[in-house]
Amino acid sequence: MSNSEWKTVRLEDLLDSVFAGAWGESPTDFRKPNVRILRATNIDSEGRVDYSRPALRVLEAREISRKRLYPGDLLLEASGGGPGTPVGRVALHKGHSGELGYICSNFFRALRPKADLVHPEYLTHLLVAAYHSPRIWRYQQQTTGLVNLKLGDYLNQLLWIPPVREQARSVRILAGFEQAEQGIEASISKLRNVRHGALLASMASVDSAKPTAGWVRMPLKDIVPSAEYGVSEALDRDTRGVPVLRMNNIQNGRINAEDLRYCLVPVPAKLFLRRGDVLFNRTNSMEHIGKAAMWRDELPSATFASYLVRLLPDLQRVTPEYLVEWLMHPQVRQRVRSISTVAVQQVNVNPTRLRELEIDLPVDLAEQRRIVATLEACDEQIEREKEELKKLRELKRGLVDDLLSGRVKASGLSA
């Protein structure tokens, strides 16, 4: 097939309809939920929907009939992003069994493709590729506290597409990559479950009435003599300043030194991070409060923001790595939440109250290191799997670009 059969079409012309979602009302004792709402947390940036945790709502039957999603509909994120994060993620609704139907939240628009012009999965690939390209920034509009999609401009974008039969061939080819992705994701999920089990088993004393043999229980302040707040200066993107770690830089018990901000005024020497410092997230939403990580010299120099707290452990009694694992233990996270105070739109933990919590730990530092080594072995395997997934997705995106641009013909590849 030659590229002469391809044509340029406006996105809007490929759609039967575009309609907004709805939110509905929370169920009560007298009104049972009659619809499931798909939200931002239910879609990813790869075009997929996670049906495991929809919001259950009550909505008028007439509204449900007008906004109900059917297999082949696309969910377009139209609002809700924050500064520096574009909206415009797209996911394909493939349908899901269950008594209640699905609609999308009012932060989305549902796109219903014309089946005779475009294959829904092919269109999903096109729009996912658009989201991952620089041109997605053309369609962003900042309002108070939110980023919104300039929907008219987005729907007016031009797409270059082949006939539907060629689209279907491309979809079949890319399905193989998606199956491989799902296999690696399942492996990562299994490894995370193994790690979680290893954490609970190796730190069983945390959940017991009395410390395990060879373990001690004491107030955290006995082995963490001090807790320090970070810098409270205004931060900037100007890289001439000192890198400042914020709460988003603590991820899965590790420091992620990406998406940094910088302090342009002099930082006291005592607030520069040193290897082994433990950072604790004292202010955030309830879900993120209490995250912790150890500084491992990820950057030549850095400091930390005031909504983090630096815990300085007594290295003769506890290793920093073990302290992080204890702080991230599910039972300990729950205890931290219980001592939190709720302020406007966020939760705070007072470091003094934190240090009053009781910590369980092996007396022998070598045993602490053994526990951490077991957990880090799981982490290393997870990182290897994540790297394989990253490579596979890069390969897939390259093939998607080739197929969607017509540089490679799906008819010439094995489906």
C-alpha positions in Angstrom: 0.0 0.0 0.0 1.4 3.4 -1.0 1.1 6.5 1.1 -1.2 7.9 -1.5 -4.0 6.0 0.3 -3.3 7.9 3.5 -5.1 11.2 4.2 -5.0 14.1 6.6 -8.1 14.4 8.8 -9.1 16.7 11.6 -9.5 14.8 14.9 -13.0 16.1 15.3 -14.0 14.7 11.9 -13.1 11.2 13.1 -15.5 11.4 15.9 -19.2 10.7 16.2 -19.5 12.6 19.4 -17.6 14.3 22.2 -19.3 14.6 25.6 -18.4 15.6 29.1 -18.4 13.2 32.1 -20.2 13.8 35.4 -19.5 13.3 39.0 -22.8 12.5 40.7 -23.5 12.2 44.4 -22.0 10.0 47.0 -24.1 7.0 48.0 -26.0 7.1 51.2 -27.9 4.6 53.4 -31.0 5.3 51.3 -29.5 5.6 47.9 -27.3 2.9 46.5 -24.7 3.6 43.8 -25.9 3.1 40.3 -22.8 4.1 38.3 -19.0 3.8 38.4 -16.9 6.8 37.7 -13.5 6.6 36.0 -11.2 9.2 37.3 -7.6 10.5 36.7 -6.3 7.7 38.9 -7.9 5.1 36.7 -5.9 5.9 33.6 -2.2 5.8 32.8 -0.1 7.6 30.2 0.1 4.5 28.0 -3.6 4.5 26.9 -4.9 2.0 29.5 -7.7 2.0 32.0 -7.4 0.5 35.5 -10.9 -0.7 36.5 -9.9 -1.8 40.0 -10.9 1.3 42.0 -13.6 3.4 40.3 -15.7 5.9 42.3 -19.2 4.7 43.1 -21.8 7.4 42.7 -25.5 8.1 42.4 -26.7 9.7 39.2 -30.0 10.2 37.4 -30.8 7.4 35.0 -31.3 10.0 32.2 -27.8 11.4 32.8 -26.3 7.9 32.8 -27.9 7.0 29.5 -26.5 10.2 27.9 -23.0 9.8 29.3 -22.5 6.0 29.5 -19.3 4.7 28.1 -19.2 1.9 25.5 -16.3 -0.3 24.4 -14.2 1.7 21.9 -14.8 5.1 23.6 -11.7 7.1 24.4 -11.3 9.0 27.7 -9.5 12.3 27.2 -8.1 14.1 30.3 -9.3 17.7 29.9 -8.5 19.2 33.2 -6.7 18.7 36.5 -3.0 18.9 35.8 -0.7 20.9 37.9 2.1 23.4 36.9 4.6 21.6 34.7 2.4 18.6 34.1 0.3 18.6 30.9 -3.2 17.3 30.7 -4.3 15.3 27.6 -3.7 11.7 28.6 -5.9 9.4 26.6 -7.1 5.9 27.5 -9.3 3.4 25.6 -12.4 2.0 27.4 -12.6 -1.7 26.5 -15.6 -2.4 28.7 -15.6 -4.3 31.9 -18.0 -6.8 33.4 -20.2 -5.8 36.3 -23.6 -4.8 37.3 -23.0 -1.0 37.1 -22.1 0.9 33.9 -19.2 3.3 33.6 -19.0 7.0 32.9 -16.0 9.3 33.1 -15.6 12.1 35.6 -16.3 15.7 34.7 -12.5 16.3 34.4 -12.7 14.2 31.2 -14.3 14.3 27.7 -15.4 11.0 26.1 -14.5 10.7 22.4 -16.6 8.2 20.4 -14.8 7.4 17.1 -16.5 6.8 13.7 -15.8 3.1 13.2 -15.8 3.4 9.4 -13.0 6.0 9.5 -10.7 5.1 12.4 -10.0 2.0 14.5 -10.4 3.0 18.2 -7.1 1.4 19.3 -5.3 3.0 16.4 -6.7 6.4 17.4 -5.6 5.7 20.9 -2.1 5.1 19.8 -2.1 8.3 17.8 -3.3 10.4 20.7 -1.0 8.7 23.2 1.9 9.5 20.9 0.7 13.1 20.8 0.6 13.3 24.6 4.3 12.1 24.7 5.4 14.6 22.1 6.3 18.3 22.6 3.2 19.4 20.7 0.9 18.5 23.6 2.0 21.9 25.2 0.2 23.7 22.4 -3.1 22.6 23.9 -2.5 23.6 27.6 -4.2 26.5 29.4 -3.3 27.6 32.9 -6.2 28.7 35.2 -6.2 29.2 38.9 -4.6 26.1 40.4 -5.3 23.9 37.4 -4.1 23.2 33.9 -6.9 22.7 31.3 -6.9 21.4 27.8 -7.8 23.9 25.1 -10.4 21.4 23.7 -11.2 23.3 20.6 -7.6 23.5 19.5 -7.0 19.9 20.5 -10.0 18.6 18.4 -8.8 20.7 15.5 -5.4 19.0 15.3 -4.6 17.2 12.0 -3.9 13.5 11.9 -2.5 11.5 9.1 -4.1 8.1 8.8 -4.2 5.1 6.5 -7.3 3.1 5.5 -9.0 1.2 8.4 -7.6 -2.2 7.2 -4.1 -0.9 7.5 -4.9 0.6 10.9 -6.1 -2.8 12.1 -2.8 -4.5 11.0 -0.9 -1.9 13.0 -3.0 -2.5 16.1 -2.4 -6.3 15.8 1.4 -5.7 15.6 1.4 -3.3 18.6 -0.7 -5.7 20.6 2.3 -8.0 20.9 4.3 -5.3 22.6 1.4 -4.6 24.9 1.3 -8.2 26.0 5.1 -8.1 26.7 4.6 -4.9 28.7 1.9 -6.5 30.8 4.1 -9.5 31.4 6.9 -7.3 32.8 4.4 -5.2 34.8 3.1 -8.5 36.3 6.6 -9.5 37.3 7.3 -6.1 38.9 4.0 -6.4 40.9 4.9 -9.9 42.0 8.4 -8.7 43.2 6.8 -5.9 45.1 4.6 -8.4 46.8 7.6 -10.5 47.7 9.4 -7.5 49.1 6.3 -6.5 51.1 6.2 -10.0 52.5 9.9 -10.0 53.3 9.5 -6.7 55.1 6.6 -7.9 57.3 8.4 -11.2 58.1 11.8 -9.7 58.9 10.2 -6.9 61.1 7.5 -9.0 62.8 8.4 -7.4 66.1 6.7 -4.2 64.9 3.3 -5.9 65.1 3.9 -8.0 68.3 2.9 -7.2 71.8 6.5 -7.7 73.0 9.8 -7.2 71.2 11.1 -10.3 69.4 14.1 -12.1 71.0 17.2 -10.1 70.2 15.2 -7.0 69.5 14.5 -3.9 71.7 11.7 -1.4 71.8 12.3 2.2 72.7 11.2 5.7 71.9 12.5 6.9 68.6 14.1 9.9 70.3 16.5 7.6 72.2 18.2 6.7 68.9 17.4 9.8 66.9 18.7 12.6 69.1 17.6 15.4 66.7 15.4 16.3 63.9 16.0 19.4 61.7 13.9 21.5 59.4 15.2 22.4 55.9 15.3 25.7 54.1 12.2 27.9 53.9 13.4 30.3 51.2 11.5 30.8 47.9 12.7 28.3 45.3 13.4 28.7 41.6 14.2 26.7 38.5 17.5 28.6 38.0 20.1 25.9 38.2 22.7 28.4 39.4 21.3 27.9 42.9 21.6 25.1 45.4 19.5 22.0 44.5 16.7 21.6 47.0 14.9 18.3 47.6 11.1 18.5 48.0 8.5 15.9 48.9 8.1 14.8 45.3 11.8 13.8 45.4 11.1 11.0 47.9 9.8 8.0 45.9 9.5 4.4 47.1 12.0 4.9 49.9 14.6 6.4 47.6 15.7 9.8 46.5 14.7 10.8 43.0 16.9 13.7 42.0 14.8 14.8 39.0 12.4 17.8 38.8 14.5 19.8 41.2 14.1 23.4 42.4 17.0 25.6 43.5 17.7 28.1 46.3 19.3 31.3 45.1 20.3 32.6 48.5 23.2 31.3 50.6 22.4 28.1 52.4 23.9 27.5 55.9 26.6 24.8 55.8 24.8 22.8 58.4 21.8 22.3 56.1 23.7 20.6 53.3 22.9 16.9 53.1 25.5 14.3 54.1 25.4 10.7 53.1 23.3 8.7 55.5 20.9 11.6 56.4 17.3 10.4 56.6 14.6 12.6 55.1 11.1 12.4 56.4 8.1 14.0 54.6 6.2 15.8 57.4 3.6 17.7 55.3 1.4 16.4 52.5 -1.8 14.6 51.8 -2.6 11.7 54.1 -1.5 9.3 51.4 2.0 10.7 51.1 2.6 11.8 54.7 5.5 9.9 56.3 7.5 8.9 53.2 11.2 8.6 54.0 14.5 8.0 52.2 18.2 8.1 52.8 20.5 10.5 51.1 23.1 8.5 49.1 25.1 11.4 47.5 22.8 11.4 44.5 24.1 14.9 43.7 27.5 16.6 44.5 25.6 18.9 46.9 22.0 19.6 47.9 19.8 20.8 50.7 16.2 20.1 51.6 13.0 22.1 51.9 11.3 22.9 55.3 8.4 20.6 54.7 10.9 17.8 55.0 12.6 16.9 58.3 16.1 15.5 58.5 16.5 12.7 61.1 20.0 12.2 62.5 20.3 8.7 63.9 22.8 7.4 66.5 24.9 5.2 64.2 26.1 3.1 67.1 22.5 1.8 67.6 20.7 2.0 64.3 21.7 2.1 60.6 20.1 4.8 58.5 18.9 2.2 56.0 17.1 0.3 58.7 15.5 3.5 60.0 14.1 4.2 56.6 12.6 0.7 56.3 11.1 1.0 59.7 9.5 4.4 58.8 8.1 2.9 55.6 6.6 -0.2 57.4 2.8 -0.2 56.8 2.1 -0.4 60.6 4.4 2.5 61.3 2.9 4.6 58.5 -0.4 4.1 60.2 0.9 5.2 63.5 2.4 8.3 61.9 -1.0 9.1 60.4 -2.6 8.7 63.8 -0.4 11.5 65.3 -0.9 13.8 62.3 -2.9 17.0 62.5 -5.2 18.0 59.6 -4.8 21.6 58.3 -6.3 23.2 55.2 -5.9 20.7 52.4 -2.9 19.0 54.0 -1.7 17.0 56.9 1.2 17.8 59.2 3.4 15.6 61.5 5.1 17.3 64.4 8.7 16.0 64.6 8.6 16.0 68.4 5.6 13.7 68.4 7.2 11.6 65.7 10.2 11.0 67.9 7.9 9.8 70.7 6.8 6.8 68.7 8.3 3.5 69.8 10.7 1.8 67.3 11.5 -1.9 67.2 15.0 -2.9 66.1 17.6 -5.7 66.4 20.2 -4.9 69.0 22.8 -6.3 66.6 23.7 -3.8 63.8 24.7 -6.8 61.6 21.1 -8.1 61.8 19.8 -4.7 60.8 22.1 -4.7 57.8 21.0 -8.3 56.9 17.3 -7.2 56.9 18.1 -4.2 54.7 20.2 -6.3 52.3 17.3 -8.8 51.8 15.0 -5.9 50.9 17.5 -4.2 48.7 18.0 -7.4 46.7 14.3 -7.2 45.9 14.7 -3.5 45.0 17.5 -4.3 42.6 15.5 -6.9 40.8 12.6 -4.5 40.6 14.9 -1.9 39.1 16.2 -4.3 36.5 12.6 -5.2 35.5 11.7 -1.5 35.3 14.7 -0.9 33.1 13.6 -3.7 30.7 10.1 -2.2 30.7 11.5 1.2 29.8 13.6 -0.2 26.9 10.5 -2.1 25.6 8.4 1.0 25.7 11.1 3.0 23.9 11.2 0.3 21.2 7.4 0.3 21.0 7.3 4.1 20.7 9.8 4.0 17.9 7.7 1.4 16.1 4.5 3.4 16.8 6.2 6.5 15.3 7.2 4.5 12.2 3.7 2.9 11.7 1.8 6.1 12.4 3.9 8.1 10.0 3.8 5.6 7.2 7.6 5.1 7.2 6.9 1.4 7.9 3.9 -0.4 6.5 2.1 -2.7 8.8 1.3 -4.9 5.7 5.0 -5.6 5.4 5.4 -6.8 9.0 4.3 -10.0 10.7 1.3 -9.4 12.9 
